[in-house]
C-alpha cells in the first residue's frame, strides 16, 4: 500500500504524492519530473506542471532516490536498495547494477 509506505517515511500522503510514489515504485525507468508529469497529468488534473516539490519531499524523506547522472536532469528512483546506476553514452538510458 503506497499510502502506508509514505506514512512509514513520515511523509504526509496527498493525492499527488501517492501517485508519484506509486509511479516510481511501478516504473523502474528512473523518470525525470517531466516524464512523471506527462504520465500522471491526465489521471490527476490538479498535478502541478512542476511536481518537483512532491517528488522532492519523497526524496528528502528517503522514500526514493534522486539521481543526477548528467548535469541537465534530475531523475528519481523508487528503489532505495543499494545499487549502482550507469548511463549509456550512446543511447542515454540508465542501467541498474546490484551492489554486492
C-alpha positions, 0 to 999 in steps of 0.5 A: 500500500503506497499510502502506508509506505509514505506514512512509514517515511513520515511523509504526509500522503496527498493525492499527488504524492501517492501517485508519484510514489506509486509511479516510481515504485511501478516504473523502474525507468528512473523518470525525470519530473517531466516524464512523471508529469506527462504520465500522471497529468491526465489521471490527476488534473490538479498535478502541478506542471512542476511536481518537483516539490512532491517528488522532492519531499519523497526524496528528502524523506528517503522514500526514493532516490534522486539521481543526477547522472548528467548535469541537465536532469534530475531523475528519481528512483523508487528503489532505495536498495543499494545499487549502482546506476550507469548511463549509456553514452550512446543511447542515454538510458540508465542501467541498474547494477546490484551492489554486492 
